[in-house]
Amino acid sequence: MDINTQLEHMIEIARQLGIEVRCIGLGGSGGGLCQLRDKHVLFVDTDADIATQANQCATALAHWPGIDLIFLPPPLRERIDQCKQNNAR
């Protein structure tokens, strides 16, 4: 699964989890998951390269409660688990 497809899948998964996704330019160094009032919003920085965008999404999903209980295609599971390990260090 190429990185563009992974990014599309992760955005769709985030939306299915009730996370609002906003794909906007943030200068290439922004992005991530935050809570605005009563909703969670994932900002995907369209000024960043595709790998950074995918890592922003994977990191956000890695911290989502119950993500381990959701079936994910193996390449996505691997990417998200890698983000968990990197953040645990």
C-alpha positions in Angstrom: 0.0 0.0 0.0 1.6 3.3 -1.1 1.8 6.2 1.3 -0.9 8.2 -0.5 -3.3 5.3 0.0 -2.3 5.0 3.6 -2.9 8.7 4.2 -6.4 8.5 2.6 -7.3 5.4 4.7 -6.1 7.1 7.9 -8.1 10.2 7.2 -11.2 8.0 6.5 -10.6 6.0 9.7 -10.3 9.3 11.7 -13.6 10.5 10.3 -15.2 7.2 11.2 -14.0 7.6 14.8 -15.8 11.0 14.9 -12.7 13.1 14.5 -13.1 16.1 12.3 -10.3 16.3 9.7 -9.1 19.6 8.3 -6.6 19.4 5.5 -5.1 22.9 5.3 -1.8 24.6 4.8 0.1 25.3 8.0 3.5 26.1 6.7 4.9 22.6 6.6 5.6 22.2 10.3 2.1 22.1 11.8 -0.6 19.5 12.1 -1.8 17.1 14.7 -4.8 16.2 16.8 -6.3 18.6 19.3 -9.6 19.2 21.1 -11.5 22.3 20.3 -14.4 22.8 22.7 -16.3 19.5 22.6 -14.8 17.9 19.5 -11.5 16.4 18.4 -9.9 17.9 15.2 -7.1 16.5 13.2 -5.2 19.1 11.3 -3.3 17.7 8.3 -0.7 20.2 7.0 -1.0 20.2 3.3 2.2 22.3 3.0 4.1 19.3 4.5 5.4 16.4 2.4 3.2 13.4 2.1 5.3 11.3 4.6 4.9 14.0 7.3 1.2 14.2 6.7 0.9 10.4 7.0 3.0 10.5 10.2 0.7 13.3 11.6 -2.3 11.0 11.0 -0.7 7.9 12.3 0.5 9.7 15.5 -3.0 11.0 16.1 -4.6 7.6 15.6 -1.9 5.9 17.8 -3.1 8.0 20.8 -6.8 7.4 20.1 -8.5 5.3 22.8 -9.4 1.9 21.5 -7.5 2.1 18.3 -6.1 -1.4 19.1 -9.6 -2.8 18.9 -10.2 -1.6 15.4 -9.2 -3.7 12.4 -6.7 -1.9 10.3 -4.9 -3.2 7.1 -1.5 -4.5 8.1 0.5 -1.6 6.6 -1.5 0.9 8.6 -1.3 -1.1 11.8 2.4 -1.3 11.4 2.7 2.5 10.9 0.5 3.3 13.9 2.3 0.8 16.1 5.6 2.4 15.1 4.3 5.8 16.1 3.3 4.4 19.5 6.8 2.9 20.0 8.5 6.2 19.0 6.4 8.2 21.4 6.9 5.8 24.2 10.7 6.5 24.2 
